[in-house]
Every structure is written in structure tokens, then in C-alpha cells.
Amino acid sequence: MIDLNQHKLELDYPCSWKYKLVIRKEHNMNKIIKEILEDRKHGIKPSKVSKEGKFKSYTLDLIVEDEEDRKALYQILGDHEHIKMVV
């Protein structure tokens, strides 16, 4: 099996990047993303609802400027109190 942590991702920046986000159903993803990204241009689309309906997933699509920007966004999204998972 390939250990992806041993390989650097080669991307041509700036580029479009997608994050899959999971939140509890009672939270408003648009409000959460507005808090985090403010006026940064992005797209957000609903994806799936968990089997029991407790969680919703969304796909966030935006332009990342460089590797640092991409990783920082991942960290910021993951640290938000209402976002349960970032993939």
C-alpha cells in the first residue's frame, strides 16, 4: 500500500480545491462558511444526509492560492466548533 504522507502533492497553483464538510443537521452551513471565508469567492453544495439524519455533508469549492493557503483552510475548517469532519 502507498503511504500518501510520504509523497508531496504536486499542484499548479492557484487551483480549484474541494473540501467535503460534515455538520450536525441543526447547524446552518452557509452561516458557518460566511463566518470563516467572509467575502472570499466560493461555492457550497449539499451532498449527503446521514442514514439517521443527524448529519449533513457539503462540498465546498474554492480557489486556493498555494499549498499554505490550502492547508490553512483545512485547519481553520477543521477547528470550527460546528464542523465535525473535513475531508
N, C-alpha and C positions, 0 to 999 in steps of 0.2 A: 504494500500500500504506500502511496506517496504522502509524505508529510508536508502539507502545504505551508507550514510555518518555516520550513527550510528554503522556500522559494519566494523571491520578491516578485510582486505583481507588476508586470510591465504594462503601463498605460500611457497613452498620449493625452496629456492634459492641455487645456481643460477638456473635460469629457462629461457625458451624461452618466449619472450613477443612480442606482435604485437601492433603497433600503426597505426592507419588509419590517413593519412595526406592528406590535400586538399590544392592545389595551383592553381594559375591562369595558364591558358594553355601556356602562353608565357614564363614561367619560366622552368628551367631545374632541375628536381628533383634530378637527380644523382649528379649534381654540388652542390646543396644545402646540400644533405646528406654528401657528401665528406667534405664540409666546417665544418659541425657540428661534424661528427663522426671521421674524419681524417682516421686513419688506423684500426679503430675498425671493426671487422668482422660483417657483416650484410647482409640481403637480402632485395631487394626492388622490388615490383611487381606492375605494373599498375593495377588499379581496375576499376574505372568507369569514365565516362565523363559526365558533367552536361548536362541537356536537351538542353540548348542553346550553349553548347560547350565552355563556358568561363572558366570552372574549371575542373581540373583533380584530381582524388584521387588515392592514392597509399597505399599499405600495406608495412610497414617497420617491418621486423622480425629480432630480435637480442637477445642475451643473456644478461639478467640483473643480476647483482651480488647480489643485495639486494634491499630492499624497497627504501632506499635513492637513489640508482642509478636509479631505475625505475621512481621515482617521479622527480628527477633532469632532466632526459632525457625528460620527458613530459614537464617540464617547459622550457627547452632550445629549444625544437622543437617549442613550442607554442610562444616563444618570437622572433623567426626568422621572419624577415620582409616579406618574401615571402610565408611563411606558413600561410594560412588563418584559418585552423582548425586542431586540433589534437583530435582524439577520441581514 
